[in-house]
Amino acid sequence: MKEFKVTYFFDKEHYVRRFIFMESQEEAENLIQRERDQYISFMDNRGIYHELNTEKVRMIQISEYHRVDKTKKEKETYNQDYNFYS
């Protein structure tokens, strides 16, 4: 499974992001097209529930997302700063 970032833009300053897991970009696009002009609901990574009327969205952007493990990166930076071996 791949992770995709879906961004719903309402105007230049307001948007909502959603992350979905699909086998391919094509499947992600098909899901977004099927949800067009409907109410959808989802929970974001902070645990916040969203209900969204896709009819009011001006633009939708889909891209494959490559999540970075921030805890691993912080540990590597800490070790480099203090000359510890990883």
PyMOL Python script that loads the backbone (N, CA, C, O; Angstrom):
from pymol import cmd

cmd.read_pdbstr("""\
ATOM      1  N   MET A   1       0.836  -1.189   0.000  1.00  0.00           N
ATOM      2  CA  MET A   1       0.000   0.000   0.000  1.00  0.00           C
ATOM      3  C   MET A   1       0.874   1.244   0.000  1.00  0.00           C
ATOM      4  O   MET A   1       1.927   1.292   0.636  1.00  0.00           O
ATOM      5  N   LYS A   2       0.410   2.238  -0.726  1.00  0.00           N
ATOM      6  CA  LYS A   2       1.093   3.526  -0.763  1.00  0.00           C
ATOM      7  C   LYS A   2       0.236   4.546  -0.018  1.00  0.00           C
ATOM      8  O   LYS A   2      -0.985   4.414   0.065  1.00  0.00           O
ATOM      9  N   GLU A   3       0.895   5.555   0.516  1.00  0.00           N
ATOM     10  CA  GLU A   3       0.179   6.628   1.204  1.00  0.00           C
ATOM     11  C   GLU A   3       0.109   7.833   0.272  1.00  0.00           C
ATOM     12  O   GLU A   3       1.097   8.206  -0.361  1.00  0.00           O
ATOM     13  N   PHE A   4      -1.079   8.433   0.202  1.00  0.00           N
ATOM     14  CA  PHE A   4      -1.285   9.603  -0.641  1.00  0.00           C
ATOM     15  C   PHE A   4      -1.804  10.756   0.204  1.00  0.00           C
ATOM     16  O   PHE A   4      -2.619  10.575   1.109  1.00  0.00           O
ATOM     17  N   LYS A   5      -1.310  11.939  -0.115  1.00  0.00           N
ATOM     18  CA  LYS A   5      -1.755  13.164   0.550  1.00  0.00           C
ATOM     19  C   LYS A   5      -2.775  13.816  -0.374  1.00  0.00           C
ATOM     20  O   LYS A   5      -2.479  14.105  -1.533  1.00  0.00           O
ATOM     21  N   VAL A   6      -3.977  14.046   0.147  1.00  0.00           N
ATOM     22  CA  VAL A   6      -5.039  14.703  -0.613  1.00  0.00           C
ATOM     23  C   VAL A   6      -5.269  16.061   0.031  1.00  0.00           C
ATOM     24  O   VAL A   6      -5.546  16.150   1.227  1.00  0.00           O
ATOM     25  N   THR A   7      -5.153  17.115  -0.764  1.00  0.00           N
ATOM     26  CA  THR A   7      -5.349  18.471  -0.249  1.00  0.00           C
ATOM     27  C   THR A   7      -6.561  19.079  -0.936  1.00  0.00           C
ATOM     28  O   THR A   7      -6.622  19.144  -2.164  1.00  0.00           O
ATOM     29  N   TYR A   8      -7.523  19.522  -0.139  1.00  0.00           N
ATOM     30  CA  TYR A   8      -8.736  20.172  -0.632  1.00  0.00           C
ATOM     31  C   TYR A   8      -8.566  21.674  -0.420  1.00  0.00           C
ATOM     32  O   TYR A   8      -8.468  22.136   0.717  1.00  0.00           O
ATOM     33  N   PHE A   9      -8.531  22.430  -1.509  1.00  0.00           N
ATOM     34  CA  PHE A   9      -8.358  23.884  -1.429  1.00  0.00           C
ATOM     35  C   PHE A   9      -9.706  24.575  -1.579  1.00  0.00           C
ATOM     36  O   PHE A   9     -10.472  24.282  -2.496  1.00  0.00           O
ATOM     37  N   PHE A  10      -9.981  25.499  -0.662  1.00  0.00           N
ATOM     38  CA  PHE A  10     -11.204  26.294  -0.723  1.00  0.00           C
ATOM     39  C   PHE A  10     -10.935  27.666  -1.328  1.00  0.00           C
ATOM     40  O   PHE A  10     -11.782  28.213  -2.033  1.00  0.00           O
ATOM     41  N   ASP A  11      -9.768  28.218  -1.056  1.00  0.00           N
ATOM     42  CA  ASP A  11      -9.282  29.457  -1.655  1.00  0.00           C
ATOM     43  C   ASP A  11      -7.771  29.469  -1.455  1.00  0.00           C
ATOM     44  O   ASP A  11      -7.187  28.445  -1.100  1.00  0.00           O
ATOM     45  N   LYS A  12      -7.132  30.614  -1.678  1.00  0.00           N
ATOM     46  CA  LYS A  12      -5.665  30.673  -1.600  1.00  0.00           C
ATOM     47  C   LYS A  12      -5.121  30.383  -0.204  1.00  0.00           C
ATOM     48  O   LYS A  12      -3.984  29.932  -0.067  1.00  0.00           O
ATOM     49  N   GLU A  13      -5.914  30.636   0.825  1.00  0.00           N
ATOM     50  CA  GLU A  13      -5.420  30.528   2.195  1.00  0.00           C
ATOM     51  C   GLU A  13      -6.014  29.383   3.005  1.00  0.00           C
ATOM     52  O   GLU A  13      -5.493  29.057   4.072  1.00  0.00           O
ATOM     53  N   HIS A  14      -7.088  28.769   2.528  1.00  0.00           N
ATOM     54  CA  HIS A  14      -7.786  27.770   3.331  1.00  0.00           C
ATOM     55  C   HIS A  14      -7.800  26.418   2.631  1.00  0.00           C
ATOM     56  O   HIS A  14      -8.217  26.289   1.480  1.00  0.00           O
ATOM     57  N   TYR A  15      -7.332  25.421   3.363  1.00  0.00           N
ATOM     58  CA  TYR A  15      -7.299  24.068   2.811  1.00  0.00           C
ATOM     59  C   TYR A  15      -7.365  23.045   3.943  1.00  0.00           C
ATOM     60  O   TYR A  15      -7.125  23.364   5.108  1.00  0.00           O
ATOM     61  N   VAL A  16      -7.693  21.818   3.572  1.00  0.00           N
ATOM     62  CA  VAL A  16      -7.716  20.696   4.507  1.00  0.00           C
ATOM     63  C   VAL A  16      -6.942  19.565   3.858  1.00  0.00           C
ATOM     64  O   VAL A  16      -7.081  19.314   2.661  1.00  0.00           O
ATOM     65  N   ARG A  17      -6.117  18.878   4.658  1.00  0.00           N
ATOM     66  CA  ARG A  17      -5.352  17.734   4.146  1.00  0.00           C
ATOM     67  C   ARG A  17      -5.892  16.443   4.730  1.00  0.00           C
ATOM     68  O   ARG A  17      -6.360  16.385   5.867  1.00  0.00           O
ATOM     69  N   ARG A  18      -5.809  15.424   3.915  1.00  0.00           N
ATOM     70  CA  ARG A  18      -6.261  14.084   4.298  1.00  0.00           C
ATOM     71  C   ARG A  18      -5.249  13.091   3.748  1.00  0.00           C
ATOM     72  O   ARG A  18      -4.724  13.286   2.652  1.00  0.00           O
ATOM     73  N   PHE A  19      -4.973  12.045   4.483  1.00  0.00           N
ATOM     74  CA  PHE A  19      -4.048  11.011   4.023  1.00  0.00           C
ATOM     75  C   PHE A  19      -4.823   9.723   3.816  1.00  0.00           C
ATOM     76  O   PHE A  19      -5.595   9.302   4.677  1.00  0.00           O
ATOM     77  N   ILE A  20      -4.607   9.098   2.657  1.00  0.00           N
ATOM     78  CA  ILE A  20      -5.299   7.855   2.331  1.00  0.00           C
ATOM     79  C   ILE A  20      -4.276   6.806   1.910  1.00  0.00           C
ATOM     80  O   ILE A  20      -3.184   7.138   1.449  1.00  0.00           O
ATOM     81  N   PHE A  21      -4.638   5.550   2.071  1.00  0.00           N
ATOM     82  CA  PHE A  21      -3.781   4.441   1.656  1.00  0.00           C
ATOM     83  C   PHE A  21      -4.462   3.704   0.517  1.00  0.00           C
ATOM     84  O   PHE A  21      -5.586   3.222   0.660  1.00  0.00           O
ATOM     85  N   MET A  22      -3.773   3.618  -0.617  1.00  0.00           N
ATOM     86  CA  MET A  22      -4.286   2.933  -1.804  1.00  0.00           C
ATOM     87  C   MET A  22      -3.134   2.193  -2.470  1.00  0.00           C
ATOM     88  O   MET A  22      -1.967   2.429  -2.157  1.00  0.00           O
ATOM     89  N   GLU A  23      -3.472   1.306  -3.381  1.00  0.00           N
ATOM     90  CA  GLU A  23      -2.448   0.544  -4.097  1.00  0.00           C
ATOM     91  C   GLU A  23      -1.729   1.386  -5.150  1.00  0.00           C
ATOM     92  O   GLU A  23      -0.555   1.149  -5.435  1.00  0.00           O
ATOM     93  N   SER A  24      -2.429   2.375  -5.734  1.00  0.00           N
ATOM     94  CA  SER A  24      -1.827   3.148  -6.822  1.00  0.00           C
ATOM     95  C   SER A  24      -2.410   4.553  -6.873  1.00  0.00           C
ATOM     96  O   SER A  24      -3.436   4.840  -6.257  1.00  0.00           O
ATOM     97  N   GLN A  25      -1.741   5.415  -7.611  1.00  0.00           N
ATOM     98  CA  GLN A  25      -2.217   6.785  -7.838  1.00  0.00           C
ATOM     99  C   GLN A  25      -3.575   6.744  -8.539  1.00  0.00           C
ATOM    100  O   GLN A  25      -4.469   7.532  -8.231  1.00  0.00           O
ATOM    101  N   GLU A  26      -3.715   5.823  -9.478  1.00  0.00           N
ATOM    102  CA  GLU A  26      -4.974   5.703 -10.226  1.00  0.00           C
ATOM    103  C   GLU A  26      -6.142   5.378  -9.288  1.00  0.00           C
ATOM    104  O   GLU A  26      -7.221   5.954  -9.421  1.00  0.00           O
ATOM    105  N   GLU A  27      -5.930   4.465  -8.345  1.00  0.00           N
ATOM    106  CA  GLU A  27      -6.981   4.138  -7.374  1.00  0.00           C
ATOM    107  C   GLU A  27      -7.319   5.345  -6.502  1.00  0.00           C
ATOM    108  O   GLU A  27      -8.488   5.580  -6.195  1.00  0.00           O
ATOM    109  N   ALA A  28      -6.315   6.103  -6.108  1.00  0.00           N
ATOM    110  CA  ALA A  28      -6.544   7.307  -5.299  1.00  0.00           C
ATOM    111  C   ALA A  28      -7.372   8.318  -6.090  1.00  0.00           C
ATOM    112  O   ALA A  28      -8.306   8.915  -5.553  1.00  0.00           O
ATOM    113  N   GLU A  29      -7.034   8.509  -7.351  1.00  0.00           N
ATOM    114  CA  GLU A  29      -7.788   9.441  -8.197  1.00  0.00           C
ATOM    115  C   GLU A  29      -9.232   8.981  -8.361  1.00  0.00           C
ATOM    116  O   GLU A  29     -10.155   9.793  -8.312  1.00  0.00           O
ATOM    117  N   ASN A  30      -9.428   7.675  -8.558  1.00  0.00           N
ATOM    118  CA  ASN A  30     -10.789   7.143  -8.706  1.00  0.00           C
ATOM    119  C   ASN A  30     -11.619   7.377  -7.451  1.00  0.00           C
ATOM    120  O   ASN A  30     -12.796   7.726  -7.544  1.00  0.00           O
ATOM    121  N   LEU A  31     -11.019   7.188  -6.277  1.00  0.00           N
ATOM    122  CA  LEU A  31     -11.730   7.438  -5.024  1.00  0.00           C
ATOM    123  C   LEU A  31     -12.168   8.895  -4.941  1.00  0.00           C
ATOM    124  O   LEU A  31     -13.322   9.183  -4.623  1.00  0.00           O
ATOM    125  N   ILE A  32     -11.258   9.804  -5.223  1.00  0.00           N
ATOM    126  CA  ILE A  32     -11.572  11.237  -5.150  1.00  0.00           C
ATOM    127  C   ILE A  32     -12.675  11.595  -6.148  1.00  0.00           C
ATOM    128  O   ILE A  32     -13.556  12.396  -5.835  1.00  0.00           O
ATOM    129  N   GLN A  33     -12.632  11.015  -7.332  1.00  0.00           N
ATOM    130  CA  GLN A  33     -13.667  11.281  -8.335  1.00  0.00           C
ATOM    131  C   GLN A  33     -15.025  10.739  -7.891  1.00  0.00           C
ATOM    132  O   GLN A  33     -16.051  11.378  -8.129  1.00  0.00           O
ATOM    133  N   ARG A  34     -15.044   9.574  -7.250  1.00  0.00           N
ATOM    134  CA  ARG A  34     -16.312   9.002  -6.759  1.00  0.00           C
ATOM    135  C   ARG A  34     -16.896   9.846  -5.629  1.00  0.00           C
ATOM    136  O   ARG A  34     -18.114   9.889  -5.454  1.00  0.00           O
ATOM    137  N   GLU A  35     -16.043  10.510  -4.870  1.00  0.00           N
ATOM    138  CA  GLU A  35     -16.504  11.327  -3.743  1.00  0.00           C
ATOM    139  C   GLU A  35     -16.929  12.735  -4.159  1.00  0.00           C
ATOM    140  O   GLU A  35     -17.372  13.522  -3.323  1.00  0.00           O
ATOM    141  N   ARG A  36     -16.797  13.047  -5.423  1.00  0.00           N
ATOM    142  CA  ARG A  36     -17.103  14.395  -5.906  1.00  0.00           C
ATOM    143  C   ARG A  36     -18.554  14.776  -5.597  1.00  0.00           C
ATOM    144  O   ARG A  36     -19.466  13.963  -5.742  1.00  0.00           O
ATOM    145  N   ASP A  37     -18.750  16.026  -5.170  1.00  0.00           N
ATOM    146  CA  ASP A  37     -20.072  16.599  -4.876  1.00  0.00           C
ATOM    147  C   ASP A  37     -20.834  15.836  -3.792  1.00  0.00           C
ATOM    148  O   ASP A  37     -22.056  15.699  -3.862  1.00  0.00           O
ATOM    149  N   GLN A  38     -20.107  15.346  -2.794  1.00  0.00           N
ATOM    150  CA  GLN A  38     -20.719  14.631  -1.675  1.00  0.00           C
ATOM    151  C   GLN A  38     -20.139  15.153  -0.366  1.00  0.00           C
ATOM    152  O   GLN A  38     -19.153  15.890  -0.350  1.00  0.00           O
ATOM    153  N   TYR A  39     -20.773  14.752   0.726  1.00  0.00           N
ATOM    154  CA  TYR A  39     -20.177  14.962   2.041  1.00  0.00           C
ATOM    155  C   TYR A  39     -19.296  13.758   2.339  1.00  0.00           C
ATOM    156  O   TYR A  39     -19.716  12.615   2.158  1.00  0.00           O
ATOM    157  N   ILE A  40     -18.081  14.013   2.793  1.00  0.00           N
ATOM    158  CA  ILE A  40     -17.197  12.942   3.239  1.00  0.00           C
ATOM    159  C   ILE A  40     -16.759  13.262   4.662  1.00  0.00           C
ATOM    160  O   ILE A  40     -16.803  14.420   5.080  1.00  0.00           O
ATOM    161  N   SER A  41     -16.343  12.256   5.401  1.00  0.00           N
ATOM    162  CA  SER A  41     -15.835  12.491   6.754  1.00  0.00           C
ATOM    163  C   SER A  41     -14.562  11.682   6.940  1.00  0.00           C
ATOM    164  O   SER A  41     -14.408  10.598   6.378  1.00  0.00           O
ATOM    165  N   PHE A  42     -13.653  12.230   7.739  1.00  0.00           N
ATOM    166  CA  PHE A  42     -12.400  11.545   8.022  1.00  0.00           C
ATOM    167  C   PHE A  42     -11.781  12.132   9.281  1.00  0.00           C
ATOM    168  O   PHE A  42     -12.137  13.225   9.720  1.00  0.00           O
ATOM    169  N   MET A  43     -10.851  11.385   9.845  1.00  0.00           N
ATOM    170  CA  MET A  43     -10.118  11.804  11.034  1.00  0.00           C
ATOM    171  C   MET A  43      -8.689  12.114  10.593  1.00  0.00           C
ATOM    172  O   MET A  43      -8.070  11.306   9.900  1.00  0.00           O
ATOM    173  N   ASP A  44      -8.157  13.271  10.985  1.00  0.00           N
ATOM    174  CA  ASP A  44      -6.784  13.601  10.591  1.00  0.00           C
ATOM    175  C   ASP A  44      -5.785  12.998  11.576  1.00  0.00           C
ATOM    176  O   ASP A  44      -6.172  12.358  12.554  1.00  0.00           O
ATOM    177  N   ASN A  45      -4.499  13.208  11.307  1.00  0.00           N
ATOM    178  CA  ASN A  45      -3.452  12.586  12.125  1.00  0.00           C
ATOM    179  C   ASN A  45      -3.391  13.149  13.545  1.00  0.00           C
ATOM    180  O   ASN A  45      -2.714  12.580  14.401  1.00  0.00           O
ATOM    181  N   ARG A  46      -4.085  14.252  13.805  1.00  0.00           N
ATOM    182  CA  ARG A  46      -4.148  14.808  15.166  1.00  0.00           C
ATOM    183  C   ARG A  46      -5.384  14.322  15.907  1.00  0.00           C
ATOM    184  O   ARG A  46      -5.621  14.709  17.052  1.00  0.00           O
ATOM    185  N   GLY A  47      -6.173  13.468  15.250  1.00  0.00           N
ATOM    186  CA  GLY A  47      -7.391  12.949  15.865  1.00  0.00           C
ATOM    187  C   GLY A  47      -8.579  13.873  15.727  1.00  0.00           C
ATOM    188  O   GLY A  47      -9.577  13.697  16.426  1.00  0.00           O
ATOM    189  N   ILE A  48      -8.500  14.855  14.843  1.00  0.00           N
ATOM    190  CA  ILE A  48      -9.597  15.804  14.637  1.00  0.00           C
ATOM    191  C   ILE A  48     -10.516  15.265  13.543  1.00  0.00           C
ATOM    192  O   ILE A  48     -10.068  14.907  12.454  1.00  0.00           O
ATOM    193  N   TYR A  49     -11.806  15.216  13.857  1.00  0.00           N
ATOM    194  CA  TYR A  49     -12.818  14.728  12.921  1.00  0.00           C
ATOM    195  C   TYR A  49     -13.188  15.847  11.949  1.00  0.00           C
ATOM    196  O   TYR A  49     -13.393  16.989  12.359  1.00  0.00           O
ATOM    197  N   HIS A  50     -13.271  15.515  10.666  1.00  0.00           N
ATOM    198  CA  HIS A  50     -13.650  16.484   9.637  1.00  0.00           C
ATOM    199  C   HIS A  50     -14.844  15.959   8.850  1.00  0.00           C
ATOM    200  O   HIS A  50     -14.903  14.777   8.512  1.00  0.00           O
ATOM    201  N   GLU A  51     -15.780  16.831   8.566  1.00  0.00           N
ATOM    202  CA  GLU A  51     -16.845  16.571   7.609  1.00  0.00           C
ATOM    203  C   GLU A  51     -16.698  17.619   6.538  1.00  0.00           C
ATOM    204  O   GLU A  51     -16.644  18.814   6.827  1.00  0.00           O
ATOM    205  N   LEU A  52     -16.636  17.177   5.309  1.00  0.00           N
ATOM    206  CA  LEU A  52     -16.299  18.077   4.215  1.00  0.00           C
ATOM    207  C   LEU A  52     -17.289  17.909   3.076  1.00  0.00           C
ATOM    208  O   LEU A  52     -17.560  16.791   2.638  1.00  0.00           O
ATOM    209  N   ASN A  53     -17.827  19.021   2.600  1.00  0.00           N
ATOM    210  CA  ASN A  53     -18.685  19.004   1.423  1.00  0.00           C
ATOM    211  C   ASN A  53     -17.785  19.234   0.212  1.00  0.00           C
ATOM    212  O   ASN A  53     -17.348  20.359  -0.026  1.00  0.00           O
ATOM    213  N   THR A  54     -17.508  18.194  -0.545  1.00  0.00           N
ATOM    214  CA  THR A  54     -16.572  18.311  -1.668  1.00  0.00           C
ATOM    215  C   THR A  54     -17.119  19.206  -2.781  1.00  0.00           C
ATOM    216  O   THR A  54     -16.367  19.636  -3.655  1.00  0.00           O
ATOM    217  N   GLU A  55     -18.408  19.483  -2.752  1.00  0.00           N
ATOM    218  CA  GLU A  55     -19.001  20.379  -3.752  1.00  0.00           C
ATOM    219  C   GLU A  55     -18.447  21.803  -3.616  1.00  0.00           C
ATOM    220  O   GLU A  55     -18.402  22.546  -4.596  1.00  0.00           O
ATOM    221  N   LYS A  56     -18.031  22.178  -2.412  1.00  0.00           N
ATOM    222  CA  LYS A  56     -17.559  23.544  -2.159  1.00  0.00           C
ATOM    223  C   LYS A  56     -16.049  23.709  -2.333  1.00  0.00           C
ATOM    224  O   LYS A  56     -15.509  24.788  -2.094  1.00  0.00           O
ATOM    225  N   VAL A  57     -15.374  22.643  -2.746  1.00  0.00           N
ATOM    226  CA  VAL A  57     -13.924  22.674  -2.931  1.00  0.00           C
ATOM    227  C   VAL A  57     -13.605  23.233  -4.312  1.00  0.00           C
ATOM    228  O   VAL A  57     -14.249  22.875  -5.298  1.00  0.00           O
ATOM    229  N   ARG A  58     -12.605  24.117  -4.378  1.00  0.00           N
ATOM    230  CA  ARG A  58     -12.234  24.718  -5.664  1.00  0.00           C
ATOM    231  C   ARG A  58     -11.215  23.881  -6.415  1.00  0.00           C
ATOM    232  O   ARG A  58     -11.229  23.824  -7.645  1.00  0.00           O
ATOM    233  N   MET A  59     -10.315  23.220  -5.657  1.00  0.00           N
ATOM    234  CA  MET A  59      -9.294  22.398  -6.294  1.00  0.00           C
ATOM    235  C   MET A  59      -8.898  21.278  -5.345  1.00  0.00           C
ATOM    236  O   MET A  59      -8.863  21.461  -4.128  1.00  0.00           O
ATOM    237  N   ILE A  60      -8.599  20.108  -5.919  1.00  0.00           N
ATOM    238  CA  ILE A  60      -8.119  18.973  -5.133  1.00  0.00           C
ATOM    239  C   ILE A  60      -6.783  18.541  -5.710  1.00  0.00           C
ATOM    240  O   ILE A  60      -6.636  18.407  -6.924  1.00  0.00           O
ATOM    241  N   GLN A  61      -5.820  18.327  -4.841  1.00  0.00           N
ATOM    242  CA  GLN A  61      -4.477  17.911  -5.263  1.00  0.00           C
ATOM    243  C   GLN A  61      -4.167  16.573  -4.597  1.00  0.00           C
ATOM    244  O   GLN A  61      -4.386  16.402  -3.397  1.00  0.00           O
ATOM    245  N   ILE A  62      -3.652  15.618  -5.391  1.00  0.00           N
ATOM    246  CA  ILE A  62      -3.276  14.303  -4.868  1.00  0.00           C
ATOM    247  C   ILE A  62      -1.807  14.074  -5.178  1.00  0.00           C
ATOM    248  O   ILE A  62      -1.362  14.296  -6.304  1.00  0.00           O
ATOM    249  N   SER A  63      -1.056  13.629  -4.178  1.00  0.00           N
ATOM    250  CA  SER A  63       0.345  13.283  -4.426  1.00  0.00           C
ATOM    251  C   SER A  63       0.743  12.135  -3.512  1.00  0.00           C
ATOM    252  O   SER A  63       0.246  12.014  -2.392  1.00  0.00           O
ATOM    253  N   GLU A  64       1.649  11.292  -4.007  1.00  0.00           N
ATOM    254  CA  GLU A  64       2.149  10.215  -3.164  1.00  0.00           C
ATOM    255  C   GLU A  64       2.957  10.843  -2.033  1.00  0.00           C
ATOM    256  O   GLU A  64       3.716  11.789  -2.246  1.00  0.00           O
ATOM    257  N   TYR A  65       2.785  10.307  -0.841  1.00  0.00           N
ATOM    258  CA  TYR A  65       3.427  10.881   0.339  1.00  0.00           C
ATOM    259  C   TYR A  65       4.456   9.904   0.869  1.00  0.00           C
ATOM    260  O   TYR A  65       4.164   8.720   1.041  1.00  0.00           O
ATOM    261  N   HIS A  66       5.651  10.388   1.127  1.00  0.00           N
ATOM    262  CA  HIS A  66       6.727   9.566   1.674  1.00  0.00           C
ATOM    263  C   HIS A  66       7.003  10.064   3.090  1.00  0.00           C
ATOM    264  O   HIS A  66       7.737  11.031   3.298  1.00  0.00           O
ATOM    265  N   ARG A  67       6.406   9.390   4.037  1.00  0.00           N
ATOM    266  CA  ARG A  67       6.490   9.805   5.442  1.00  0.00           C
ATOM    267  C   ARG A  67       7.914   9.650   5.963  1.00  0.00           C
ATOM    268  O   ARG A  67       8.575   8.644   5.701  1.00  0.00           O
ATOM    269  N   VAL A  68       8.378  10.649   6.698  1.00  0.00           N
ATOM    270  CA  VAL A  68       9.707  10.640   7.300  1.00  0.00           C
ATOM    271  C   VAL A  68       9.546  10.371   8.791  1.00  0.00           C
ATOM    272  O   VAL A  68       8.730  11.007   9.458  1.00  0.00           O
ATOM    273  N   ASP A  69      10.318   9.436   9.306  1.00  0.00           N
ATOM    274  CA  ASP A  69      10.293   9.131  10.734  1.00  0.00           C
ATOM    275  C   ASP A  69      11.069  10.230  11.464  1.00  0.00           C
ATOM    276  O   ASP A  69      12.299  10.202  11.507  1.00  0.00           O
ATOM    277  N   LYS A  70      10.351  11.190  12.034  1.00  0.00           N
ATOM    278  CA  LYS A  70      10.989  12.343  12.676  1.00  0.00           C
ATOM    279  C   LYS A  70      11.762  11.950  13.925  1.00  0.00           C
ATOM    280  O   LYS A  70      12.762  12.591  14.248  1.00  0.00           O
ATOM    281  N   THR A  71      11.329  10.920  14.634  1.00  0.00           N
ATOM    282  CA  THR A  71      12.047  10.512  15.847  1.00  0.00           C
ATOM    283  C   THR A  71      13.416   9.966  15.489  1.00  0.00           C
ATOM    284  O   THR A  71      14.387  10.211  16.204  1.00  0.00           O
ATOM    285  N   LYS A  72      13.504   9.230  14.393  1.00  0.00           N
ATOM    286  CA  LYS A  72      14.794   8.696  13.949  1.00  0.00           C
ATOM    287  C   LYS A  72      15.718   9.836  13.530  1.00  0.00           C
ATOM    288  O   LYS A  72      16.907   9.834  13.849  1.00  0.00           O
ATOM    289  N   LYS A  73      15.157  10.810  12.811  1.00  0.00           N
ATOM    290  CA  LYS A  73      15.943  11.949  12.348  1.00  0.00           C
ATOM    291  C   LYS A  73      16.457  12.772  13.534  1.00  0.00           C
ATOM    292  O   LYS A  73      17.610  13.203  13.538  1.00  0.00           O
ATOM    293  N   GLU A  74      15.601  12.988  14.538  1.00  0.00           N
ATOM    294  CA  GLU A  74      16.014  13.740  15.729  1.00  0.00           C
ATOM    295  C   GLU A  74      17.139  13.021  16.465  1.00  0.00           C
ATOM    296  O   GLU A  74      18.077  13.659  16.944  1.00  0.00           O
ATOM    297  N   LYS A  75      17.050  11.700  16.555  1.00  0.00           N
ATOM    298  CA  LYS A  75      18.079  10.918  17.238  1.00  0.00           C
ATOM    299  C   LYS A  75      19.405  11.028  16.491  1.00  0.00           C
ATOM    300  O   LYS A  75      20.457  11.187  17.110  1.00  0.00           O
ATOM    301  N   GLU A  76      19.356  10.941  15.140  1.00  0.00           N
ATOM    302  CA  GLU A  76      20.582  11.058  14.347  1.00  0.00           C
ATOM    303  C   GLU A  76      21.209  12.434  14.525  1.00  0.00           C
ATOM    304  O   GLU A  76      22.428  12.545  14.657  1.00  0.00           O
ATOM    305  N   THR A  77      20.389  13.484  14.529  1.00  0.00           N
ATOM    306  CA  THR A  77      20.889  14.846  14.718  1.00  0.00           C
ATOM    307  C   THR A  77      21.522  14.987  16.097  1.00  0.00           C
ATOM    308  O   THR A  77      22.589  15.584  16.233  1.00  0.00           O
ATOM    309  N   TYR A  78      20.868  14.438  17.122  1.00  0.00           N
ATOM    310  CA  TYR A  78      21.393  14.491  18.493  1.00  0.00           C
ATOM    311  C   TYR A  78      22.749  13.793  18.558  1.00  0.00           C
ATOM    312  O   TYR A  78      23.696  14.324  19.139  1.00  0.00           O
ATOM    313  N   ASN A  79      22.842  12.614  17.968  1.00  0.00           N
ATOM    314  CA  ASN A  79      24.100  11.863  17.986  1.00  0.00           C
ATOM    315  C   ASN A  79      25.209  12.617  17.257  1.00  0.00           C
ATOM    316  O   ASN A  79      26.357  12.605  17.701  1.00  0.00           O
ATOM    317  N   GLN A  80      24.882  13.268  16.149  1.00  0.00           N
ATOM    318  CA  GLN A  80      25.884  14.035  15.402  1.00  0.00           C
ATOM    319  C   GLN A  80      26.337  15.250  16.208  1.00  0.00           C
ATOM    320  O   GLN A  80      27.525  15.572  16.235  1.00  0.00           O
ATOM    321  N   ASP A  81      25.398  15.920  16.860  1.00  0.00           N
ATOM    322  CA  ASP A  81      25.730  17.114  17.637  1.00  0.00           C
ATOM    323  C   ASP A  81      26.658  16.806  18.809  1.00  0.00           C
ATOM    324  O   ASP A  81      27.487  17.635  19.186  1.00  0.00           O
ATOM    325  N   TYR A  82      26.517  15.627  19.377  1.00  0.00           N
ATOM    326  CA  TYR A  82      27.312  15.268  20.548  1.00  0.00           C
ATOM    327  C   TYR A  82      28.369  14.210  20.238  1.00  0.00           C
ATOM    328  O   TYR A  82      28.921  13.587  21.144  1.00  0.00           O
ATOM    329  N   ASN A  83      28.646  14.013  18.940  1.00  0.00           N
ATOM    330  CA  ASN A  83      29.675  13.077  18.473  1.00  0.00           C
ATOM    331  C   ASN A  83      29.494  11.659  19.003  1.00  0.00           C
ATOM    332  O   ASN A  83      30.474  10.973  19.295  1.00  0.00           O
ATOM    333  N   PHE A  84      28.243  11.218  19.129  1.00  0.00           N
ATOM    334  CA  PHE A  84      27.972   9.831  19.499  1.00  0.00           C
ATOM    335  C   PHE A  84      27.882   9.011  18.227  1.00  0.00           C
ATOM    336  O   PHE A  84      27.596   9.539  17.152  1.00  0.00           O
ATOM    337  N   TYR A  85      28.122   7.742  18.357  1.00  0.00           N
ATOM    338  CA  TYR A  85      27.988   6.851  17.205  1.00  0.00           C
ATOM    339  C   TYR A  85      26.549   6.364  17.128  1.00  0.00           C
ATOM    340  O   TYR A  85      25.937   6.046  18.148  1.00  0.00           O
ATOM    341  N   SER A  86      26.012   6.307  15.908  1.00  0.00           N
ATOM    342  CA  SER A  86      24.633   5.839  15.719  1.00  0.00           C
ATOM    343  C   SER A  86      24.567   4.339  15.837  1.00  0.00           C
ATOM    344  O   SER A  86      23.491   3.757  15.708  1.00  0.00           O
TER     345      SER A  86
END
""", "prot")
cmd.dss("prot")
cmd.show_as("cartoon", "prot")
cmd.util.cbc("prot")
cmd.orient("prot")
